[in-house]
Amino acid sequence: MEDSSIGAQLSAIIILIVLSAYFSGSETAMMALNRYRLRHLVGKKHGGAIRASKLLERPDRLLGVILIGNNFVNFSAASIATLIALEIFGESGIAVAPIVCTIVFLIFAEVAPKTISAVYPEKVALPSAYILQFLLWLFYPLVWLVNFITNGFLRMVGVKSAATVSDHLSTDELRTVVHERSKIGQRPQNMLLSILDLENVTVDDIMIPRSEIVGIDTDDDIKDIINLLRSSQHTRLPVFKTDIDEIYGILHLRNTTHFLTLGEVTKQALLEETQDAYFVPENTPLHTQLFNFQQEKQRIGMVVDEYGDIQGIVTLEDILEEIVGEFTTDLADTSIDINPQEDGSYLIDGGANIRAINRSLGFDLPTGGSKTFNGLITDYLETIPDANVCVSLAGYHIEIVQLNDNMIRTAKISRAESNLPGK
């Protein structure tokens, strides 16, 4: 009879170990769930995910029901183990029981189930959500009392209640998630990161500078204007008188095809087809300007400074290229500003935009200061060089090739050996 009593107690302990392992594993699994994956499953009407999401809305209640169950099971097992030890070892069993219980529960009811749950949180948490939801309903008064006392204590010590903690991501946190934890391809990942970076880039970072604007000057001879219309690589051209600040508007070349076909192009006819110019403040963030282009149904804007003077042109294509990259297959082969050399270096025009250089060549030149290659070099030298010199800048060797009018017209750039891929 005594043996059967001990056998029943041992069976009870085994059952309690299993229950303790369940509660311990469920706690780890619920807390380790990927919240964004969980929301995805909720959207697909997954029953376990819906219940798990509901439980996680109040983590204090979830932890309350788990810990109530876990502690009740552990204390019950410890009591039964003490009785067994007393029957087998007598008074010395009081010292033996805690040691044996600690080892057994630590291995089989804590470390092992929590490790499994941390590795496979969905497989454990989603089925467990059904049971935990039932237990929360069954023991709600006790859970409510425990949470009431606990939250009151937390408020006394200045800790925010677990029920009010937000799991929303900041922009920087979202960028980290996309960069480090995304399972999508490299190209879509780069596009997502570029979209997040739009708020850190302004219109003047990517605009075509004033000195490089190609447009129609109404003071020019009509033959020169016709030649420009026929040879232009742009679909929209600004129309101005003498100076770009005296702009009439923007001419879409498709509106001139019938003139060119009939050979009846006149300046007055061109002005009649010219649409009003759209002006953009130079410090407008790109994500704002992309929205503005959409709202205003525009594709090109004249960038102006605080005094209203035109500083350059920005197009919808320029912003899209910040997201998807250059539309040409190899900008270095098609750009007049970037010329590849046989030794692997590049001859680059001093007026080239630094962001365009980085994007087309995969470089990492600093973009926090000057916008042009010439400005970057002169800022580094802190003076306008009066001779061809070589500098080492941000891991790149730069050799000034041509100087003209107090400006670096051309410079050769190559990666430093330590900055080469694989080094």
Secondary structure, 3 states (H helix, E strand, C coil): CHHHHHHHHHHHHHHHHHHHHHHHHHHHHHHHCCHHHHHHHHHCCCHHHHHHHHHHCCHHHHHHHHHHHHHHHHHHHHHHHHHHHHHHHHHHHHHHHHHHHHHHHHHHHHHHHHHHHHHCHHHHHHHHHHHHHHHHHHCHHHHHHHHHHHHHHHHHCCCCCHHHCCCCCCHHHHHHHHHHHCCCCHHHHHHHHHHHHHHHCEHHHHCEEHHHCCCEECCCCHHHHHHHHHHCCCCEEEEECCCCCCEEEEEEHHHHHHHHHHCCCCHHHHHHHCECCCEEECCCEHHHHHHHHHHHCCCEEEEECCCCCEEEEEEHHHHHHHHHCCCCCCHHHHCCCEEECCCCCEEEECCCEHHHHHHHHCCCCCCCCCCEHHHHHHHHHCCCCCCCCEEEECCEEEEEEEEECCEEEEEEEEECHHHCCCC
